[in-house]
């Protein structure tokens, strides 16, 4: 193979790597039309126009951080979506994490777990296989708590995480569960260069 052919192959390889990196970031864009680095106004305007509850946490020891939680006081889910609430985290006014929570009180634990497994299957088909991040089981004073989480990181610092938590009251034979989908871009945090 001559030098010119090798240079062309290297350039094509770099183009493929760059294209897959850009595509991965596009695939892992945050939901609700948000973009990485957005300021809070877009999400707050949507919540205000939709008459949703807004909670804003401004940590005193971390002045650059903002934590916004939005939920629907009039329904179980957010308008036009199956999520029951959305959380957004900002640093220096830039969006770096969005979490969608799914906690439908009308579903029993088995139905909620089936919904979680269906979501995981759909996300795996779209983004590729997830890796097991953590699995935990605690039994404390009659409450059994089980949690499991998975993640995928197609580009360094860009994560999609899926978590499921189930709490069972063993005395009353009742339970509830919730799963969350977390989009996170660590590349926007101040400790990253």
SEROFI-23274 format. One record per residue: residue in one letter; x, y, z of N, C-alpha, C, CB in turn. Coordinates in steps of 0.1 Angstrom, whole numbers. Each point is the difference from the previous one (the first is absolute). Glycine has a CB too. Layout:
// residues N
{A, {X, Y, Z}, {X, Y, Z}, {X, Y, Z}, {X, Y, Z}};
...
END
This chain:
// residues 193
{X, {9, -12, 0}, {-9, 12, 0}, {9, 12, 0}, {-19, -12, 12}};
{X, {16, 22, -21}, {9, 11, -1}, {-5, 11, 10}, {4, -5, -24}};
{X, {5, 15, 26}, {-2, 11, 10}, {-13, 7, -2}, {24, 2, 2}};
{X, {-28, 1, -14}, {-12, 8, -3}, {-13, -9, 4}, {12, 12, -19}};
{X, {-11, -24, 16}, {-12, -9, 4}, {-1, -1, 15}, {3, -13, -21}};
{X, {8, 12, 28}, {0, 0, 15}, {-6, 13, 5}, {20, -15, 0}};
{X, {-16, 26, -5}, {-5, 13, 4}, {-15, 1, -2}, {22, 11, -5}};
{X, {-27, -16, -6}, {-14, 0, -3}, {-8, -8, 9}, {5, 4, -24}};
{X, {1, -16, 27}, {-7, -9, 10}, {0, 6, 14}, {8, -20, -14}};
{X, {2, 26, 18}, {0, 7, 13}, {-10, 11, 1}, {24, -5, 2}};
{X, {-25, 13, -13}, {-10, 11, 0}, {-14, -6, 0}, {16, 15, -13}};
{X, {-18, -25, 6}, {-14, -7, 0}, {-3, -5, 14}, {3, -6, -25}};
{X, {7, 0, 31}, {-3, -5, 14}, {-3, 11, 9}, {16, -19, -4}};
{X, {-9, 30, 4}, {-2, 12, 8}, {-14, 5, -3}, {24, 6, 1}};
{X, {-28, -5, -13}, {-13, 5, -4}, {-11, -9, 6}, {9, 9, -21}};
{X, {-7, -22, 21}, {-10, -10, 6}, {-1, 2, 15}, {5, -16, -18}};
{X, {6, 18, 25}, {0, 2, 14}, {-7, 13, 3}, {22, -13, 3}};
{X, {-19, 24, -10}, {-6, 13, 3}, {-15, -1, -3}, {21, 12, -6}};
{X, {-25, -18, -5}, {-14, -1, -3}, {-8, -8, 11}, {6, 1, -25}};
{X, {0, -13, 29}, {-7, -8, 10}, {-1, 8, 13}, {8, -21, -10}};
{X, {2, 29, 14}, {0, 8, 12}, {-11, 11, -1}, {25, -4, 3}};
{X, {-26, 10, -14}, {-11, 11, -2}, {-13, -7, 1}, {15, 14, -14}};
{X, {-17, -26, 7}, {-13, -7, 0}, {-3, -4, 14}, {4, -7, -24}};
{X, {5, 2, 32}, {-3, -4, 13}, {-5, 12, 9}, {17, -18, -2}};
{X, {-11, 29, 0}, {-4, 12, 8}, {-14, 4, -5}, {23, 8, 3}};
{X, {-26, -9, -16}, {-13, 3, -5}, {-11, -10, 5}, {11, 11, -20}};
{X, {-7, -24, 20}, {-9, -10, 5}, {-3, 2, 15}, {9, -16, -17}};
{X, {0, 21, 25}, {-2, 2, 14}, {-3, 15, 4}, {16, -20, 3}};
{X, {-22, 26, -12}, {-5, 14, 3}, {-10, -1, 11}, {4, 8, -23}};
{X, {-5, 1, 32}, {-10, 0, 10}, {-14, 1, -5}, {16, 10, 16}};
{X, {-26, -15, -9}, {-14, -1, -5}, {-7, 14, 1}, {-1, -24, 7}};
{X, {-11, 25, -12}, {-8, 12, 1}, {6, 11, -8}, {-8, -7, 22}};
{X, {15, 4, -33}, {6, 10, -8}, {11, 8, 6}, {-22, 2, -11}};
{X, {27, -6, 22}, {11, 7, 7}, {13, -3, -7}, {-12, -1, 22}};
{X, {22, 9, -20}, {13, -2, -5}, {10, 2, 11}, {-7, 8, -23}};
{X, {18, -16, 22}, {11, 1, 9}, {5, 15, 1}, {7, -24, -4}};
{X, {-5, 29, 16}, {4, 14, 1}, {-11, 10, 0}, {21, -7, -11}};
{X, {-34, 3, 9}, {-11, 9, 1}, {0, 7, 14}, {-13, -14, -17}};
{X, {7, 26, 17}, {-2, 6, 13}, {-14, -4, 5}, {15, 19, -5}};
{X, {-19, -17, 17}, {-13, -5, 6}, {-12, 6, -6}, {12, -4, 21}};
{X, {-11, 15, -28}, {-12, 7, -4}, {-9, -8, -10}, {13, 21, 3}};
{X, {-8, -29, -12}, {-8, -8, -9}, {-9, -9, 8}, {18, 2, -18}};
{X, {-12, -10, 27}, {-8, -9, 8}, {-10, 7, 9}, {20, -16, -1}};
{X, {-16, 26, 7}, {-8, 8, 10}, {-12, 6, -8}, {19, 5, 15}};
{X, {-17, 0, -27}, {-10, 6, -8}, {-11, -11, -4}, {16, 18, -9}};
{X, {-11, -30, 5}, {-9, -11, -4}, {-8, -4, 13}, {16, -8, -18}};
{X, {-10, 7, 29}, {-7, -4, 12}, {-10, 11, 4}, {20, -13, 8}};
{X, {-17, 25, -9}, {-9, 11, 3}, {-12, 1, -9}, {19, 13, 9}};
{X, {-16, -15, -22}, {-11, 0, -10}, {-9, -12, 2}, {15, 12, -16}};
{X, {-10, -23, 21}, {-8, -12, 2}, {-6, -1, 14}, {15, -12, -17}};
{X, {-14, 22, 25}, {-5, 1, 14}, {5, -12, 8}, {-20, 11, -9}};
{X, {33, -13, 8}, {6, -11, 8}, {7, 5, 12}, {4, -13, -21}};
{X, {-3, 5, 31}, {7, 3, 12}, {15, 1, -2}, {-18, -11, 14}};
{X, {25, 21, -9}, {14, 2, -2}, {7, 2, 14}, {-4, 10, -23}};
{X, {14, -18, 25}, {8, 1, 12}, {14, 3, -4}, {-15, -16, 13}};
{X, {21, 26, -8}, {14, 4, -3}, {8, 0, 13}, {-8, 14, -20}};
{X, {19, -22, 19}, {9, -1, 11}, {13, 7, -3}, {-10, -22, 7}};
{X, {14, 32, 1}, {12, 7, -2}, {9, -2, 12}, {-12, 18, -13}};
{X, {21, -28, 12}, {8, -4, 11}, {9, 11, 5}, {-1, -23, -8}};
{X, {1, 26, 21}, {8, 11, 5}, {15, -2, -1}, {-18, 4, 15}};
{X, {22, -16, -14}, {15, -3, -1}, {5, -2, -14}, {-2, -10, 23}};
{X, {-8, 9, -32}, {4, -2, -14}, {-8, 10, -9}, {5, -25, 4}};
{X, {0, 37, -3}, {-8, 12, -6}, {-1, -2, -15}, {8, 14, 18}};
{X, {0, -21, -25}, {-1, -1, -14}, {-10, -11, -5}, {24, 7, -1}};
{X, {-29, -15, 11}, {-9, -10, -4}, {-15, 4, 2}, {18, -17, 7}};
{X, {-26, 11, -16}, {-15, 2, 1}, {-6, -14, -2}, {1, 24, -8}};
{X, {-11, -27, 15}, {-8, -13, -1}, {-14, 3, -2}, {17, -13, 14}};
{X, {-23, 10, -25}, {-14, 3, -3}, {-8, -13, -1}, {7, 21, -12}};
{X, {-18, -22, 19}, {-9, -11, 0}, {-14, 5, -5}, {13, -12, 19}};
{X, {-18, 5, -29}, {-13, 4, -5}, {-10, -12, 0}, {11, 17, -15}};
{X, {-23, -15, 20}, {-10, -11, 1}, {-14, 6, -3}, {14, -13, 17}};
{X, {-23, 5, -19}, {-14, 4, -4}, {-9, -2, 12}, {4, -6, -24}};
{X, {-9, 17, 30}, {-9, -1, 11}, {-14, -6, -3}, {13, 19, 10}};
{X, {-16, -18, -23}, {-14, -4, -4}, {-1, -13, -6}, {-4, 23, -4}};
{X, {16, -30, 2}, {-1, -13, -7}, {12, -8, 5}, {-11, 9, -20}};
{X, {11, -22, 16}, {11, -9, 4}, {13, 2, -9}, {-17, -16, 9}};
{X, {15, 21, -21}, {11, 1, -9}, {1, 15, -5}, {-3, -24, -7}};
{X, {14, 26, 0}, {3, 13, -6}, {-8, 1, -13}, {23, 2, 11}};
{X, {-26, 10, -15}, {-8, 1, -13}, {7, -6, -12}, {-10, 21, 9}};
{X, {3, -30, -16}, {6, -6, -12}, {11, -10, 3}, {-7, 21, -12}};
{X, {8, -26, 24}, {11, -9, 3}, {-4, -9, 11}, {17, 17, -6}};
{X, {-10, -29, 7}, {-4, -10, 10}, {8, 2, 13}, {-5, -16, -18}};
{X, {15, 25, 18}, {7, 3, 12}, {-8, 7, 10}, {21, 2, -13}};
{X, {-19, -5, 26}, {-8, 7, 11}, {7, 13, 5}, {-9, -23, 6}};
{X, {22, 24, -8}, {7, 12, 3}, {13, 1, -8}, {-10, 0, 23}};
{X, {15, 12, -23}, {13, 2, -7}, {9, 8, 9}, {-11, -1, -23}};
{X, {24, -2, 24}, {9, 7, 8}, {11, 5, -10}, {-4, -13, 22}};
{X, {9, 25, -20}, {11, 5, -8}, {10, 6, 9}, {-15, 5, -19}};
{X, {28, -7, 16}, {11, 5, 8}, {8, 9, -9}, {0, -20, 15}};
{X, {4, 31, -9}, {8, 11, -7}, {12, 3, 8}, {-21, 9, -11}};
{X, {32, -6, 4}, {11, 6, 6}, {4, 12, -8}, {8, -22, 9}};
{X, {-6, 34, -2}, {3, 12, -6}, {-10, 3, -12}, {25, -3, 6}};
{X, {-38, 0, -3}, {-10, 2, -10}, {-1, -9, -11}, {2, 23, 6}};
{X, {6, -34, -7}, {0, -9, -11}, {-5, -14, 4}, {20, 12, -9}};
{X, {-30, -17, 1}, {-6, -13, 3}, {11, -11, -2}, {-23, 9, -8}};
{X, {24, -17, 18}, {9, -12, -1}, {-6, -13, 3}, {18, 15, 5}};
{X, {-31, -15, 1}, {-6, -12, 3}, {-16, 2, 0}, {20, -7, 14}};
{X, {-26, -3, -19}, {-15, -1, 0}, {-4, -14, 4}, {-2, 18, -19}};
{X, {-8, -18, 28}, {-5, -13, 5}, {-15, 0, -2}, {19, -3, 17}};
{X, {-24, -8, -23}, {-14, -2, -1}, {-4, -11, 10}, {0, 7, -25}};
{X, {-10, -4, 33}, {-5, -10, 10}, {-13, -6, -5}, {12, 12, 19}};
{X, {-13, -25, -17}, {-13, -7, -4}, {-4, -7, 13}, {6, -3, -25}};
{X, {-17, 8, 31}, {-5, -6, 13}, {-15, 1, 0}, {21, 7, 12}};
{X, {-27, -15, -21}, {-15, 0, -1}, {-6, -7, 12}, {2, 0, -25}};
{X, {-9, 7, 34}, {-6, -7, 12}, {-11, -9, -4}, {6, 20, 13}};
{X, {-12, -20, -25}, {-10, -9, -4}, {5, -14, -4}, {-13, 20, -8}};
{X, {26, -21, 6}, {6, -13, -3}, {4, -7, 12}, {7, 9, -22}};
{X, {-9, -22, 22}, {6, -8, 11}, {14, -3, -3}, {-22, -11, 5}};
{X, {30, 5, 4}, {14, -1, -1}, {3, -9, -13}, {3, 2, 25}};
{X, {-10, -12, -27}, {2, -9, -12}, {-2, 8, -13}, {-7, -20, 13}};
{X, {-3, 28, -14}, {-3, 8, -12}, {11, 10, -2}, {-24, -3, 3}};
{X, {28, 10, 8}, {11, 10, -1}, {13, -7, -4}, {-11, 14, 18}};
{X, {14, -25, -13}, {13, -7, -4}, {-1, -4, -15}, {3, -9, 24}};
{X, {-14, 5, -28}, {-2, -4, -14}, {2, 13, -9}, {-16, -19, 6}};
{X, {11, 30, -1}, {2, 13, -8}, {15, 3, 0}, {-23, 8, 7}};
{X, {30, -10, 4}, {14, 3, 0}, {8, -9, -10}, {-2, 7, 25}};
{X, {-1, -20, -25}, {6, -10, -8}, {-3, 4, -15}, {-1, -18, 18}};
{X, {-11, 22, -21}, {-3, 4, -14}, {8, 12, -4}, {-23, -9, 3}};
{X, {24, 19, 6}, {8, 12, -3}, {15, -4, -2}, {-16, 14, 14}};
{X, {21, -23, -6}, {14, -4, -1}, {2, -7, -14}, {2, -3, 25}};
{X, {-11, -5, -29}, {0, -7, -12}, {0, 10, -12}, {-11, -20, 10}};
{X, {2, 30, -9}, {0, 10, -11}, {12, 8, -1}, {-25, 1, 3}};
{X, {31, 3, 9}, {12, 8, 0}, {12, -8, -5}, {-10, 13, 19}};
{X, {10, -26, -15}, {11, -8, -5}, {-1, -2, -15}, {0, -12, 21}};
{X, {-11, 11, -27}, {-2, -1, -15}, {5, 13, -6}, {-19, -16, 3}};
{X, {17, 27, 4}, {3, 13, -6}, {15, 4, 2}, {-24, 7, 4}};
{X, {29, -10, 8}, {14, 5, 3}, {10, -11, 1}, {-11, 18, 12}};
{X, {7, -30, -11}, {10, -11, 2}, {-1, -6, 14}, {15, 11, -17}};
{X, {-8, -21, 20}, {-1, -7, 13}, {5, 9, 11}, {3, -22, -11}};
{X, {-11, 22, 22}, {4, 7, 12}, {8, -9, 9}, {-21, 13, -1}};
{X, {30, -7, 9}, {8, -8, 10}, {-7, 2, 14}, {22, 3, -14}};
{X, {-21, -14, 21}, {-5, 1, 14}, {9, 9, 8}, {-9, -24, -2}};
{X, {3, 34, 9}, {8, 9, 8}, {0, -4, 15}, {-5, 18, -16}};
{X, {-7, -21, 21}, {-1, -4, 14}, {-12, -8, 2}, {12, 21, 7}};
{X, {-12, -29, 4}, {-11, -8, 4}, {0, -1, 15}, {0, -14, -22}};
{X, {-11, 17, 28}, {0, 1, 15}, {-14, -5, 5}, {16, 20, 0}};
{X, {-15, -27, 12}, {-12, -5, 7}, {2, 3, 15}, {-4, -18, -18}};
{X, {-5, 25, 24}, {0, 3, 14}, {-13, -4, 7}, {17, 19, -4}};
{X, {-16, -25, 16}, {-12, -3, 7}, {1, 7, 14}, {-3, -23, -12}};
{X, {-5, 33, 14}, {1, 8, 12}, {-14, 2, 6}, {21, 12, -9}};
{X, {-23, -17, 21}, {-13, 2, 8}, {-12, -3, -9}, {12, 17, 14}};
{X, {-12, -28, -21}, {-12, -4, -7}, {-1, 6, -14}, {-11, -3, 22}};
{X, {20, 11, -26}, {0, 5, -14}, {12, -6, -8}, {-11, 22, 9}};
{X, {7, -28, -20}, {10, -6, -8}, {2, 10, -12}, {-6, -24, 7}};
{X, {18, 29, -9}, {3, 9, -11}, {10, -7, -9}, {-4, 20, 15}};
{X, {0, -20, -28}, {9, -6, -10}, {2, 11, -11}, {-9, -24, 4}};
{X, {21, 25, -8}, {3, 10, -11}, {10, -6, -9}, {-5, 19, 15}};
{X, {4, -15, -28}, {9, -4, -10}, {2, 11, -10}, {-7, -24, 2}};
{X, {19, 26, -7}, {3, 11, -10}, {9, -5, -11}, {-3, 17, 18}};
{X, {1, -12, -30}, {7, -3, -12}, {5, 13, -6}, {-13, -21, -4}};
{X, {24, 21, -4}, {4, 12, -7}, {6, -4, -13}, {4, 12, 22}};
{X, {-2, -1, -30}, {7, -1, -13}, {7, 13, -1}, {-17, -16, -11}};
{X, {29, 15, 6}, {9, 12, -2}, {6, 0, -14}, {5, 2, 25}};
{X, {-13, 2, -35}, {5, -1, -14}, {12, 10, -3}, {-23, -7, -7}};
{X, {23, 18, 14}, {11, 10, -1}, {5, 3, 14}, {-10, 10, -22}};
{X, {23, -9, 24}, {5, 3, 13}, {-7, 12, 6}, {22, -10, -7}};
{X, {-28, 8, 19}, {-6, 10, 8}, {-15, 2, -3}, {22, 11, 0}};
{X, {-27, -18, -10}, {-14, 1, -4}, {-7, -13, 4}, {5, 16, -19}};
{X, {-15, -16, 28}, {-6, -12, 6}, {-15, 0, -3}, {18, -1, 17}};
{X, {-23, -11, -18}, {-14, -3, 1}, {-1, -11, 11}, {-6, 7, -25}};
{X, {-2, -4, 36}, {-1, -9, 11}, {-15, -4, 1}, {21, 9, 12}};
{X, {-23, -21, -8}, {-14, -5, 3}, {0, -6, 14}, {-5, -4, -25}};
{X, {-3, 8, 34}, {-1, -5, 13}, {-14, -5, 4}, {19, 16, 6}};
{X, {-20, -26, 2}, {-13, -5, 4}, {1, -2, 15}, {-4, -11, -22}};
{X, {-6, 15, 30}, {0, -2, 14}, {-14, -5, 4}, {17, 18, 4}};
{X, {-17, -28, 4}, {-12, -6, 5}, {0, -1, 15}, {-3, -13, -21}};
{X, {-7, 18, 28}, {-1, -1, 14}, {-13, -8, 4}, {12, 23, 3}};
{X, {-9, -33, 5}, {-11, -9, 4}, {-2, 1, 15}, {4, -16, -19}};
{X, {-16, 18, 24}, {-4, 0, 14}, {-3, -15, 3}, {-9, 25, 0}};
{X, {18, -32, 6}, {-3, -15, 2}, {-11, -3, 10}, {24, -3, -6}};
{X, {-26, 12, 15}, {-11, -2, 10}, {-14, 2, -7}, {15, 8, 19}};
{X, {-16, 2, -27}, {-13, 3, -6}, {-2, -6, -14}, {0, 21, 13}};
{X, {11, -28, -18}, {-1, -6, -13}, {-3, 10, -11}, {-6, -22, 11}};
{X, {12, 34, -10}, {-2, 10, -11}, {13, 5, -4}, {-23, 6, 10}};
{X, {23, 1, -21}, {13, 5, -5}, {-3, 11, -10}, {11, -22, 4}};
{X, {0, 29, -7}, {0, 10, -11}, {14, 0, -7}, {-17, 14, 13}};
{X, {17, -9, -25}, {13, 0, -7}, {0, 12, -9}, {1, -25, 1}};
{X, {11, 28, -5}, {3, 11, -9}, {12, -3, -8}, {-10, 17, 16}};
{X, {10, -12, -29}, {12, -1, -7}, {3, 14, -6}, {-4, -24, -5}};
{X, {17, 26, 2}, {4, 13, -5}, {10, -2, -12}, {-3, 10, 23}};
{X, {2, 0, -31}, {9, 0, -12}, {8, 13, 2}, {-16, -13, -16}};
{X, {30, 12, 16}, {8, 11, 3}, {10, 3, -11}, {-1, -6, 24}};
{X, {0, 18, -30}, {9, 4, -10}, {10, 9, 6}, {-18, -1, -18}};
{X, {31, -1, 16}, {10, 8, 7}, {12, 2, -9}, {-7, -9, 22}};
{X, {11, 22, -22}, {12, 4, -7}, {10, 6, 9}, {-14, 4, -20}};
{X, {23, -13, 25}, {11, 5, 9}, {10, 9, -6}, {-3, -21, 12}};
{X, {3, 22, -26}, {9, 8, -6}, {-2, 15, 2}, {2, -18, -17}};
{X, {-14, 21, 22}, {-4, 14, 2}, {3, 5, 15}, {-17, -2, -17}};
{X, {21, -7, 25}, {3, 3, 14}, {13, 7, 2}, {-14, -19, 7}};
{X, {15, 28, 3}, {12, 8, 1}, {13, -8, 3}, {-15, 18, 8}};
{X, {14, -30, -2}, {12, -7, 3}, {5, -7, -13}, {-8, -3, 23}};
{X, {1, 3, -33}, {4, -5, -13}, {6, 11, -8}, {-18, -18, 0}};
{X, {29, 15, -7}, {6, 10, -9}, {-3, -3, -14}, {19, 3, 16}};
END
